[in-house]
Amino acid sequence: MNFNKKGAFTLASLLLVLILAFTLTGCPMTKTQSKQPKATPQDRKVVMEKIDGVASEMTGVKNAYSVLLGNTALVGVELENPKISKAEMFKMEEAVGKRIIKEVNVVRTVYTTAAPDAVQRVKEMSQKVRKGQPVNKFEKDIKGITKGMNPTNR
């Protein structure tokens, strides 16, 4: 193969451009890991208290209990008037979810329930998590409660 000066210069220039491109942009074959730090149990408790407070402050809510799994919250609300219609209960659940999304920045998804049996289960899980039990232990229960529910998302 016979190269003249012009061909050698073109080849050298092309190699230089490729080397610079990979150096400046990084090799696309390298794997970068950008994991968010895991929340500590103390962080989780603080966020759960904030969620409970935001929900409890709403008109019509007597008490609220939450469990935080990653950036998803399951919230059980005891209503001041448990005899309201299903339509009103759904409106209340939706309003609570929207308020939490708006005021608690780390929460991206909220499942809210006012069904008394589900609220009791959320309350029990919340108490256990606050006492130090790992939230992962309750994933199956959380999935059981949230199955069929429409979440509020950020």
QUILIN-V384130 format. One record per residue. NEAR is the number of other C-alpha atoms within 12 Angstrom. D_LAST is the distance of its C-alpha to the last C-alpha in Angstrom with 1 decimal. Layout:
NEAR&D_LAST, NEAR&D_LAST
//
This chain:
5&62.4, 7&63.5, 11&61.1, 10&62.2, 10&60.9, 11&58.5, 13&57.0, 14&56.7, 13&55.1, 14&52.5, 15&51.8, 15&51.5, 14&49.2, 14&46.9, 14&46.8, 14&46.1, 15&43.2, 16&41.7, 15&42.2, 14&40.5, 14&37.6, 15&36.9, 12&37.6, 11&35.2, 13&32.3, 14&32.9, 14&33.9, 11&31.3, 8&32.8, 9&31.8, 8&28.9, 9&26.5, 7&24.4, 6&21.5, 7&20.3, 9&18.2, 9&20.4, 12&20.2, 20&19.4, 18&22.6, 23&23.4, 18&23.8, 21&20.3, 31&18.9, 28&21.1, 21&20.0, 32&16.3, 41&17.3, 28&19.6, 29&17.0, 43&14.8, 37&18.1, 25&19.1, 30&16.1, 42&16.5, 29&20.3, 21&20.5, 26&19.3, 19&22.3, 25&23.5, 28&22.1, 22&25.0, 31&23.5, 42&20.3, 43&20.2, 49&17.5, 49&17.6, 44&15.3, 37&15.6, 25&14.1, 27&10.5, 34&10.5, 47&11.9, 50&14.5, 54&15.6, 44&18.9, 45&20.0, 37&23.7, 31&24.2, 19&27.1, 19&28.4, 20&28.1, 15&30.1, 17&27.6, 14&27.2, 15&24.7, 12&23.1, 17&22.7, 27&21.4, 23&18.6, 18&17.8, 32&17.8, 37&15.5, 29&12.9, 30&13.5, 44&13.3, 41&9.9, 30&8.5, 32&10.7, 42&9.8, 30&6.1, 21&8.0, 20&10.9, 29&10.4, 20&9.2, 27&9.9, 33&7.9, 25&5.0, 31&6.4, 41&8.8, 44&12.1, 47&14.2, 44&17.9, 45&20.8, 27&23.4, 22&26.1, 15&26.9, 30&23.3, 32&22.8, 23&26.1, 29&25.0, 41&21.8, 29&24.0, 25&26.5, 34&24.1, 37&22.6, 24&26.2, 22&27.2, 31&24.4, 26&25.3, 15&28.9, 18&28.1, 19&27.7, 23&25.4, 33&22.1, 19&22.9, 17&25.8, 24&23.5, 23&21.5, 14&23.7, 21&23.5, 35&19.7, 20&19.7, 16&22.4, 31&20.5, 29&17.2, 17&19.3, 12&19.0, 23&16.1, 18&13.1, 29&9.9, 27&7.0, 22&3.8, 20&0.0
//
